[in-house]
């Protein structure tokens, strides 16, 4: 069927039969030395400066690559262009990355939620669009409403890490009395910038009994 329905590569525009062409896949998924905790790029054998300054509440992070040109167009097209086919491709690539790490699989996959206002404006949660097929690829249950964000928060992009951490404090809550004691939860989002949002979500999950939280994001701001 793919041979009959060619499409343009979402990154370079080459007409072929995949969402992202092989050359772009090889470039995006090229192995990079990263901190296993926060996924920040680090030189092999070097300590992570980001984790030295602030040890996050999540235990492990996985990403496909850095948030920058041209790969940022993948999440921008998904989030703002509503190209939902990209969510499935990102999920499959992330599943391969998680499996390759050889670490314990999460017991449950959950997306970072949007506030009701933002969800109404956008019409979908891009994190859930990735999390749902990711759970299927990994053979792990997924829950679109494990966490909820009852209110919108001030725009984060102009804030430094300390301000972001303060801004998101208390932003999440467990949406229902699902038992989390001893569970390993995989938190999914499209982009991790400073990690403050994912850190707060992980803190909330652990406050309700989760033993381990892994962050799984499409791209990571370097």
N, C-alpha and C positions, 0 to 999 in steps of 0.2 A: 504494500500500500504506500509506503514512503517513497518508493521509486516512482510511483504514479503521481505523487503529490509533492514535488520538490518545494523547498522553501528557502528563503534567504537567511544566512547566518545572522543571528541577533547581534553579533559583534562586528563582523567585517562586511556583511552584506553579500558574500559569495553565495550564489544559488547552488544548493545541493540538497541532500535529503535529511539533514539533522537540524535541530533547533540551533545548535552551535557547531560550527564545522570542526573537523579534526585538528586543523592547525591552531585554531583559537583555543580549543580544549587543551592542547598540549602546552600552550603558553600560559593559560589561566591556571592549570592544575600542576604546573611545574613545581616540584618539591622545594619548599623554602624552610629554612630553620626557624622554628617558632617556639616561643615559650609554651609548654604544654598546659599551663594554667590559664593564661589570658590570650594566647594566640598572637601576641605581638611578635613581629619579626626580631630575632636576635641572632648574633653571630654564634656559630657552634661552640658549645662549652662556656659561653658567657652567661652571667646571671641576668635576669630580667629586671631592668630598672623600674618598669611600671609596677611590678609586683612587690619590689623592694619598698616603693613609696606607699603602696596600698595593697594589702593582700585581700583579694576579693572573696566574697562568700561562696561563689561557685568554685568547683574543684577542678574543672577541666574545660577547655574550649576547643572547638573545631571550626575551621573556616576553609573556604575554597581559595581565597586570595585576598589581596589588599583592595580596599575601596579606592579606586582611582581610574583614570581613563585607560582603556576603553571599557573595562569590565563593570564600571559603575552603571553603564547603560542597561545592564541586565536587571538590576533591582529598580532603577528608575522607570524602565518600561513596564515592569510588573506593577509597581506601586502607583504610578501616575498615568501610564498608558493602558493599564488593565490588560496587558498581554499575559493572560493567566497560564498559557502553555509554558512560559518560562519557569513557573513555580514547580512544575513537574520535573523539568530538566535539572533545576537547582537541587531538588530533593534527591533525585537519583545520584547526582554527583556527591552530595553531602553524605548519603548513605554509604557510598564506596569509601569515602574518607574516614568515616567513623569505623567501619568494619576493618579497614586496613590498620587502624591504630592498635587493634588487638586488646583493647580495654573492655571492661564489663559493659554490656549493653544497658541502657536505661530500662527501668520497669514501665515507664510511662513517658510519653511525649506530650508537651504542652506548648502553645504559642504564647509569646508576649501579647497581652490583649491591648486593644485600642479602647479609648474612652467611648461611651455611647455616642457622644457628639461626633467624634472623629469617625467612628464606624458608620454612622448615618451619612456623613458627608462623602466618604469614600465608597461605601457600599460593600466592602469586603475587607477582611484583615489579611494583609499579604503574608504575615507570619503564619497564620493558620493554613493558607493556601500552600505553603511549603511544608508545614508540619504534618498535614494530613497524608500526603503521599510518602513523606519520609517515614512515618510510622509503618506504612504498608511495606516499604522496601526493607525495613529493619525487622519486621515481624513483631512490632511493639505496639501496644495499645496507645491511642492518642485521645486527648480530651480538649476540645476547643474552649471549654469554659472552666478549666481548673482554677485559673486566676482571673480576676476581673479588676478593671481600673475604673473606679466609680466616678472619677473626675478627670478632667483634662489638666495638664500641667503647663506651666510657662514654657515657651519655646527654649529648647536646650542649646541650640547651635552657637549662641553667643556667650555661653557660660563655660568657666573652667571646671576642672574635675570636682573641686570642693563644692562649688556652687551647684553643679549638677547633682551631686550626692544629696545636698540639702533639698534641692528642688523635687527630687523623686521620693524623699523619705515619706513613707506611709501611703505611697501611690497605689499599692496593690493590696488585695485581700483574697483569701481563699473563698471561692464563690459558693461552695457547699461543703458539707461535712464529709468529704471523701477522706478515708484513712490514708495518711502518708507516712506513718511511722516506719522507719527503716527503709523507705523506698529511695530508689535512684531515679530522679526526674531529669529528662532532657528538655531544656528550654530552647525554643526556636525563635529566631528573629531574622530579618533580612540583613541588617547591618549592625555591627557593634562599633561604636565610636570610642568613648572613654570607658564603656562598660558599666557606667553608673546605673542605668536602667536595669540591665540584667543582674547586676549585683544586688539591687534592692529586691528584685523579684526572687532571687535565690535566697536572700535573707528571710523573706516572707515564707517561702516554702520550708526552710529549715526550722523556722519558729513554730511550724505546724507539724514537725516530726520527720521531714525528709532527711535522710542520712547523707545523701550525695546529690549534687546538682551539676550536670554537664550542660554547657552552653554550646549550641549548634547554630552558627550564623553563616549566611551566604558569603558575606564579605566583612573585612575588618579594616577600620581606618588605621593606617600605619602611624 
